[in-house]
């Protein structure tokens, strides 16, 4: 028996699953040499989700990172000789046109993000999967690369672990749970087990459904819950007897019934001559707290395999038999059917990265078998190089504010996510029902009185428009086109575009209290922010001067965009977007620790300062009517990008002259106790409340302004994004070397371009208003342009611009396509729409100062 090492470079908790095994494998590939793997079960795991997973892989997803991790994993399994590329079908039933449209949308996402899925008709679907009832099938999507990990992902995990042990760089210990994670002064120092103590600076939690337990040992909260997943077996099914195959027919997804089906191949194969039918409960999914999972000696089958109750599947099974009658004819193996446990999270994404609470405590959690090797690779790169291949913003555990990780919030959101694993199709703008009214600005009651149409971001309730303006702005509403296609107008309110137009004619106020606001001060504050920021924020920068700047990663990718205002000689105000604010906070604090800077202080003002954006051609005149010293607001006295204290009829306001909507105006910051008084004074002065839709989407795109984590990513650099400053400051900053190299290139691989839709009409003559991300195609070849780094062209942002009367989009295009006047096609629900490149790099299409559009 191996002796537990006293020291390790990293300890992996949950070594026996496919995620832990993949992470160890990729770390060793990148040069790590002293790894220790622990598991509370056998290795490979005989109790975790890997031990009973269905092991199939579909390439389809609506986000780039998921497509990357799945396609990488598929190739990885195949390279090991452990993948059967059998293909996969996703079907839409007769009468379910919405599901067919969703399949068309998946095909578009596949083109955008690099999968090979395509639509097929019902006849081809039945030809590929003969068990289907032809008259029940409307159409289908075919994924030629879908397949099965064979004989099981559990076997793959075992082989990867064996390789690691044979290399001499990995020591593994089965039946050795972590009893405690030793944390001192906020840093991991070691792991305690029944076999001894391991000193280590890194603990990597890959414990799957048990993840929150070791996370809590390390002082962190993991917003994850296990959910039951009914899995049933029917047989005997001997269609592939004698073939030796692990699977004969393609994988089948019947997502309109929240179910899937596959055969288990030759009766003599691993699983043995059955049909496997799995179902995700869409109405009342059953969550299980990790502490309530049974121990191995208490469970009938396995701790992650709970007993199945017939009422869980009755209705769905009846529908399944209607589609595949053979299921009703075969016998049900009730002894081996069960509820498998899998992980769901508060937003449906994986949980990866270093814990915000504890240094050295890392997670790779809530990962499906289809993504295991890919997520292992990204996490290993992140640990080794400080950044993974793709921007991890969608999986970074730091994306959540503490309030989003509280037990009540986690349970409600995980329950809602569990309902949507397969059905119904999730709209790109779809709001959550749970976890609402968590963070409400002081203006919320006024907005509610005005009939605010609320959506949520980062826990904040944000009104996208106001019902009261539907009467007030009736004339403007006549200039706003209707959206006949239900999908295009879902979670959109037409009055938002009327508010947009009215703002351009007069003045409006927008509630921006979702901003994350951090006041940073002290002797080391300048060194910290100067080292992080591309722009100069210290030195001779005047007091009250605001700077729009970026934080880069080591490779020059865009990690953050934000504004920083100098408050005093040694004090600055950092203003971040609500969605990105917590990641920015973690980035700042972690870089300060890395730089050994200790003489600085951060005060989080986010929940104490309310913010109103006041914009429009009459913003200055309106504000002067309320100001105690009106002359202070004159252009000469209050230039653009400057900030100062004001009194508005006695109310103390910190005003920052900046604009994210193109119109002149200010962000007005006011203590919560004065917030309602400010709103009321502005409202009484005739200022119209305007919803966040105008700020976040329509005016932003008319101005060609970029959004972090959407248009700005670590996948691209500042030059490609059109945001490189004219000169590079003398002071060193994070990512500077890479940034200098990027600036010296004769040309960039891609450029962020602004495009306009030339003709929005579909084949039926219905105008379309696309939402979400979609591929851009070369009109000659019909293929997605790909740059020299392998990055594909797709729309990152798109919205209708009422001032211009057209749909406006942003998207990165390879150098050869980044030319004004170039025409491409946007694919949306299977149809193609001409898109013209209107600007390369940053250039606004609408100039409010001149009140005219730019071509």
C-alpha positions, 0 to 999 in steps of 0.5 A, spaced: 500 500 500 502 506 498 504 511 503 500 518 503 505 523 501 507 529 506 507 534 501 504 535 494 504 541 489 496 539 488 491 535 491 485 533 487 479 531 491 474 527 487 480 523 483 476 517 481 471 521 476 472 523 469 473 530 471 478 529 476 482 524 472 482 528 466 484 534 470 490 530 473 492 528 465 492 535 463 496 537 468 501 532 467 501 534 460 503 541 462 509 539 466 506 538 473 509 532 477 507 532 484 500 530 484 495 527 489 488 524 488 484 522 493 477 519 493 472 517 498 470 511 493 474 506 489 478 509 483 476 509 478 469 511 482 464 506 483 459 511 487 459 518 483 456 520 477 461 517 472 459 510 474 452 510 472 452 516 466 449 514 460 456 516 457 453 519 450 456 526 447 452 531 443 456 537 440 450 541 440 450 548 445 448 555 444 455 557 447 462 557 444 465 554 450 460 548 451 461 547 443 469 547 444 469 543 451 465 538 447 468 537 441 475 537 444 472 531 449 469 527 443 476 528 439 480 526 446 475 520 447 476 518 440 484 518 440 484 513 446 480 509 442 474 509 447 469 513 442 464 510 438 461 516 433 454 513 431 451 520 430 445 523 434 438 525 432 434 530 436 427 530 433 421 535 433 414 531 434 408 533 429 405 539 432 411 542 435 413 547 430 417 551 436 421 545 437 423 544 430 425 552 430 429 550 436 433 545 432 434 550 426 437 555 432 441 549 434 444 548 427 445 556 427 449 555 433 453 549 431 455 553 425 457 559 429 461 555 434 464 549 430 460 543 430 457 540 424 450 539 425 444 539 420 437 539 419 434 533 416 427 531 414 422 526 418 424 520 413 431 521 414 430 521 421 426 514 421 431 511 416 437 512 421 432 510 427 427 505 425 424 505 432 420 511 431 413 512 428 414 516 422 407 519 423 409 522 429 416 526 427 415 533 424 423 533 423 430 532 426 437 535 427 442 530 425 449 531 429 454 526 425 459 527 431 455 525 436 456 518 439 458 514 445 464 513 450 465 506 450 465 501 454 464 507 459 467 513 461 468 510 468 473 505 464 476 512 461 477 515 468 481 509 470 486 509 464 487 516 465 489 515 472 493 509 471 497 513 466 498 518 471 500 513 476 505 510 471 508 517 469 510 517 477 507 524 477 500 522 480 499 518 487 492 516 488 488 514 494 482 510 494 477 510 500 481 516 503 476 522 503 478 529 505 476 530 512 478 537 512 482 543 508 487 546 512 486 554 511 490 559 514 490 567 513 485 565 507 490 560 503 490 553 503 495 550 506 494 542 506 489 537 507 487 532 512 485 525 511 484 519 516 491 516 513 495 523 515 496 530 513 498 533 506 501 539 505 499 543 499 498 550 496 493 547 492 486 543 493 482 542 486 475 540 488 472 535 482 467 531 487 461 532 483 455 532 486 458 532 493 462 538 491 459 543 496 462 539 502 469 539 501 468 547 498 465 548 505 471 545 508 475 550 505 471 556 507 467 557 500 460 556 498 459 552 491 452 554 488 450 547 486 445 542 488 444 534 485 438 533 482 435 526 480 434 523 473 430 517 472 433 512 468 430 506 465 432 499 462 427 495 457 429 488 454 431 484 451 433 488 445 437 483 441 437 487 434 444 487 434 446 480 437 452 478 434 455 484 432 459 486 438 457 493 438 456 497 444 451 501 440 447 500 434 442 506 432 444 513 433 443 517 439 436 519 440 433 526 443 426 527 444 427 534 448 420 536 447 418 530 452 424 531 456 427 525 454 432 521 450 433 514 448 439 509 446 440 502 445 445 498 449 448 494 443 450 487 443 447 483 448 454 480 450 457 488 450 458 492 456 451 494 458 447 488 454 442 488 449 437 493 452 434 500 450 436 505 455 430 511 456 432 517 460 428 523 463 429 529 466 423 531 470 420 538 467 415 539 472 417 537 479 424 535 479 427 532 485 433 536 488 437 532 493 442 536 498 449 533 498 449 532 505 443 527 504 446 523 499 447 516 502 453 512 504 456 506 500 454 501 505 447 504 506 445 505 498 441 499 494 445 500 488 450 506 489 450 513 493 448 516 486 443 511 484 437 512 488 430 508 487 425 510 482 418 512 483 413 510 478 409 517 478 416 520 476 415 518 469 408 516 468 406 521 463 413 522 460 413 514 458 406 514 455 408 519 450 415 516 449 411 509 447 407 514 442 413 515 439 417 509 440 412 503 441 417 498 442 418 501 449 411 499 451 412 492 448 419 490 452 419 489 459 422 494 464 428 492 468 425 495 475 431 492 479 436 496 475 432 502 473 434 508 478 434 515 479 441 517 477 444 524 481 447 529 477 449 536 478 445 543 477 447 550 478 444 556 479 445 559 472 446 552 469 453 553 467 459 549 470 463 552 476 471 552 474 476 557 477 479 559 484 474 560 489 473 567 491 473 566 498 480 562 499 486 562 495 489 555 492 482 552 493 480 551 485 473 548 482 472 544 476 465 542 478 458 541 474 461 538 468 458 533 464 461 527 461 461 530 454 465 536 457 470 532 462 476 532 458 475 539 455 474 542 462 480 538 465 484 541 459 481 548 460 482 548 468 489 545 467 491 551 462 488 556 467 492 553 473 499 553 469 498 559 465 494 564 468 489 563 463 485 558 459 484 557 451 478 560 451 475 566 455 472 563 462 467 568 464 461 563 463 464 558 468 468 562 472 466 561 479 467 568 481 462 570 477 457 570 483 456 575 488 455 572 495 448 573 495 447 569 489 450 563 493 446 563 499 442 557 500 435 559 499 437 562 492 441 556 490 435 552 491 430 556 488 435 557 482 437 550 481 430 548 481 428 552 475 435 550 472 433 543 473 426 544 470 430 546 463 435 541 462 431 539 456 425 542 455 422 548 454 427 551 449 430 557 453 430 564 450 436 568 450 433 573 454 429 569 458 429 571 465 429 567 472 422 566 476 426 564 482 431 569 486 427 575 484 427 581 488 433 580 491 437 587 490 432 593 489 434 600 488 431 605 492 427 607 485 424 601 485 417 603 488 417 609 483 419 604 477 413 599 480 408 605 480 410 606 473 409 599 470 416 597 470 417 591 466 423 588 470 428 583 468 434 581 473 441 581 472 446 580 478 441 579 483 438 587 481 431 588 478 432 592 472 426 595 468 427 595 461 421 600 460 415 603 463 408 601 461 406 609 463 410 611 457 406 607 452 400 613 453 405 618 454 409 616 448 404 614 443 406 618 438 413 615 438 410 608 439 407 609 432 415 610 429 417 603 432 415 597 428 411 591 431 415 584 432 410 579 428 415 573 430 413 571 437 420 569 438 423 576 436 418 580 441 418 575 447 421 578 453 421 585 449 417 591 450 416 595 444 415 602 449 423 601 450 424 603 443 419 609 444 423 611 450 429 611 446 427 616 441 424 620 446 431 621 449 434 623 443 429 629 443 429 631 450 432 628 456 431 622 460 433 618 466 436 611 467 436 607 473 444 604 473 444 602 480 446 595 478 453 598 478 458 595 482 462 601 485 469 600 489 472 606 492 480 604 493 485 608 497 491 608 500 499 608 499 499 602 494 492 604 491 496 607 485 501 602 484 495 597 484 490 600 479 496 603 475 499 596 474 492 593 472 490 598 467 491 599 460 490 607 461 494 612 465 490 613 472 495 615 476 501 620 476 499 627 474 492 625 472 488 631 475 483 630 481 476 628 478 478 626 472 475 619 469 478 614 465 475 609 461 480 603 461 481 595 461 484 590 465 488 585 460 490 578 462 497 575 461 496 574 453 493 581 452 486 579 452 480 583 454 479 581 461 475 587 464 472 594 461 471 599 466 471 607 468 476 609 474 475 616 477 481 619 481 478 622 487 484 624 491 491 623 491 491 616 493 484 615 492 480 612 486 473 610 484 472 604 480 465 603 476 464 596 473 458 593 470 453 589 475 454 583 471 462 583 471 463 587 478 464 581 482 469 578 477 473 585 477 473 585 484 476 578 485 481 580 479 483 586 483 484 583 490 488 577 487 492 581 483 494 585 489 496 579 493 500 577 487 504 584 487 504 583 495 501 590 496 498 591 503 497 598 504 491 599 500 483 599 502 477 597 498 470 600 500 464 596 496 459 602 495 455 598 490 449 597 496 450 604 498 450 609 492 444 609 487 446 611 480 441 615 475 444 616 468 441 623 466 442 624 458 439 627 452 440 634 448 436 637 454 440 634 460 444 640 462 439 645 461 434 640 466 440 639 471 442 647 471 434 648 473 435 644 479 443 645 481 445 650 487 450 653 482 448 652 475 454 655 472 458 649 475 455 645 469 457 649 463 461 645 458 467 649 460 467 648 467 464 641 467 468 638 461 467 631 459 470 625 463 470 629 469 467 628 476 465 633 482 460 634 487 454 638 486 448 640 490 441 639 487 436 643 491 440 641 497 441 633 495 449 631 495 450 628 488 457 626 485 456 627 478 460 624 473 460 626 465 460 620 461 455 617 456 454 610 454 448 612 450 451 617 445 447 623 448 450 628 453 449 627 460 451 625 467 451 619 471 449 621 478 451 618 484 447 619 490 447 616 497 441 611 498 437 616 503 437 621 498 435 617 492 428 618 492 428 625 493 433 626 487 428 621 482 422 625 484 425 632 483 428 630 476 421 627 475 417 633 477 422 637 472 419 633 466 425 628 466 422 621 463 424 615 466 427 610 460 428 603 461 435 599 461 433 596 454 435 603 451 442 603 455 444 596 454 442 595 447 439 599 442 443 606 444 449 602 445 449 599 438 447 605 435 454 608 438 458 601 437 459 601 444 462 594 446 459 590 452 464 586 456 464 578 456 460 579 450 463 583 445 470 584 449 473 577 451 480 574 453 479 571 446 481 577 442 485 583 444 484 591 444 487 592 437 482 587 434 476 590 438 478 597 436 479 600 443 487 600 443 489 607 445 493 612 441 499 611 445 501 606 450 503 609 457 510 608 460 508 605 466 508 597 466 501 594 466 499 587 466 499 584 459 503 590 456 508 585 453 503 582 449 499 588 448 505 591 445 506 585 440 499 585 438 500 593 436 506 592 432 502 587 427 501 589 420 494 587 421 490 583 426 487 576 425 480 579 426 477 586 427 470 587 431 466 590 426 459 594 426 454 591 421 447 593 419 441 588 416 440 590 409 433 586 409 430 584 415 424 580 411 423 572 411 421 568 406 413 570 408 415 577 408 415 578 416 420 582 418 425 579 423 428 582 429 434 577 431 436 576 438 442 572 441 448 570 437 448 567 430 453 565 425 455 570 419 456 566 413 460 568 406 455 569 401 459 565 396 461 559 399 455 559 405 461 557 410 463 561 416 469 565 415 475 563 420 481 567 421 488 564 422 487 563 429 481 558 428 476 563 431 469 563 427 465 569 425 459 570 429 454 576 431 456 577 438 451 583 439 445 585 435 439 589 437 434 594 433 436 601 432 430 606 432 434 612 430 437 608 424 431 604 423 435 597 422 438 592 426 445 593 428 450 588 430 457 587 432 461 581 430 469 579 429 471 578 422 477 575 419 481 581 416 479 579 409 472 580 410 473 586 415 472 592 409 466 597 409 461 595 404 463 587 405 456 583 405 455 577 409 449 573 411 446 572 418 443 565 419 437 566 423 432 560 424 434 557 418 433 563 413 439 568 411 439 575 412 444 580 408 449 584 413 453 590 410 459 592 414 458 599 416 464 600 420 471 596 422 473 598 429 470 603 433 465 608 429 458 610 431 453 609 426 449 615 429 451 621 432 447 625 437 451 631 437 449 632 429 442 628 430 444 624 423 446 617 422 453 616 419 453 611 413 
